[in-house]
Amino acid sequence: MLKDVDPKKNAPKFYKDKPWTYLFQNRRVSTLDKIDKIFSLGKHVDAQLRATLFKMQRSLYLREHYAFNSSSYEKDYLAEYSLVFYNYFELIQELLGFYQKNLKKYYERSLTEKMHILTPIGDDKFKIETQYRKKKK
């Protein structure tokens, strides 16, 4: 899949007028900001969560000016970085496992009974759908 992505071409969906490198840089900054917010909670951050987030912070995927996170990236493919992507997405799986084990039940309790969701319907158009929370039996 990475061999088919030209990082200098425009990214799909919400970044249609920006290249993939912009998306990577934007996601890099927002992810690191969110990790910093979690770390600011200090001693209340679980050791397992802290370890995973620390690995994410130090990952090549989020490294500033590294390859595809650089506005001066010249290559027109990403395939040689497949291990970087793979390692980062493994960390995301660790976060998902932590969430499901430790946080999901608390998060679901905080949800409203219904949410309004923007759903793409094509040609850059969206519709608003109402999604009701499933009741546990």
C-alpha positions in Angstrom: 0.0 0.0 0.0 2.8 2.5 0.9 4.3 2.0 -2.5 1.2 3.5 -4.0 1.2 6.7 -1.9 3.0 9.6 -3.3 3.6 11.8 -0.3 3.8 14.9 -2.4 0.4 14.5 -3.9 -2.8 15.6 -2.1 -4.2 13.4 0.6 -7.8 12.2 0.4 -10.8 13.3 2.5 -10.3 16.3 4.7 -6.9 17.2 3.4 -7.7 17.2 -0.4 -5.9 20.5 -1.0 -2.8 19.5 1.1 -0.1 16.8 0.4 0.4 13.7 2.5 3.5 15.3 4.0 1.2 18.0 5.4 -1.1 15.4 6.9 1.9 13.5 8.5 3.2 16.8 10.0 -0.2 17.8 11.2 -0.9 14.5 12.8 2.6 14.4 14.3 2.1 17.8 16.1 -1.5 17.0 17.3 -0.4 13.5 18.5 2.5 14.8 20.5 0.4 17.6 22.0 -2.1 15.0 23.2 0.6 12.8 24.6 2.0 15.9 26.5 -1.5 16.6 27.9 -1.7 13.0 29.2 1.8 13.3 30.7 0.8 16.5 32.4 -1.5 14.4 34.6 1.7 13.2 36.3 1.5 10.5 38.9 -2.1 9.6 37.8 -0.9 8.1 34.5 -0.7 4.3 34.6 2.8 2.9 34.2 1.7 0.8 31.2 0.1 3.7 29.4 3.1 5.9 30.2 5.5 3.4 28.7 3.5 3.1 25.5 3.2 6.8 25.1 6.9 7.3 25.8 7.7 4.8 23.0 5.3 6.7 20.7 7.0 10.0 21.5 10.4 8.5 20.6 9.2 6.7 17.5 10.6 7.5 14.0 7.0 8.0 12.9 6.7 11.1 15.1 10.2 12.4 14.8 10.4 16.0 13.6 12.0 16.5 10.2 12.3 12.7 9.7 11.6 11.6 6.1 7.9 12.0 5.5 7.6 14.4 8.4 9.7 16.9 6.5 8.4 19.5 4.1 11.6 18.9 2.1 10.8 15.2 1.5 11.7 14.5 -2.1 10.8 10.9 -2.7 7.6 10.0 -4.4 7.0 6.8 -2.4 6.9 5.6 1.2 7.6 1.9 0.9 11.0 2.0 2.4 9.4 3.2 5.6 7.1 0.3 6.0 8.8 -0.8 9.2 8.4 2.7 10.7 4.7 2.6 9.9 4.3 -1.0 11.2 6.1 -0.2 14.5 4.0 2.8 15.1 0.7 1.0 14.4 1.8 -1.7 16.7 2.0 1.0 19.4 -1.5 2.1 18.5 -2.7 -1.5 19.0 -1.1 -1.4 22.5 -3.0 1.8 23.2 -6.2 0.2 22.0 -5.6 -2.8 24.2 -5.0 -0.5 27.2 -8.2 1.4 26.4 -10.3 -1.7 26.1 -9.0 -3.2 29.3 -8.9 -0.1 31.5 -10.9 2.8 30.1 -13.7 1.7 27.8 -16.2 1.0 30.5 -15.7 4.5 32.0 -15.8 6.2 28.7 -19.0 4.5 27.6 -20.7 5.7 30.7 -19.9 9.3 29.9 -21.5 9.1 26.4 -24.8 10.9 25.7 -27.9 8.8 24.7 -27.5 10.1 21.1 -24.8 11.6 19.0 -25.0 13.5 15.7 -22.5 12.0 13.2 -21.4 13.6 9.9 -21.5 10.9 7.2 -19.9 11.4 3.8 -22.3 10.9 0.9 -19.9 11.7 -2.0 -18.8 14.7 -3.9 -17.5 16.4 -0.7 -21.1 16.4 0.7 -22.1 15.1 4.1 -25.3 14.3 5.9 -26.1 14.4 9.6 -27.2 11.2 11.1 -28.4 10.5 14.6 -26.8 7.6 16.3 -28.3 6.2 19.5 -26.3 4.6 22.1 -26.9 0.8 22.5 -28.3 -0.1 25.9 -26.6 -3.0 27.7 -29.0 -5.8 28.7 
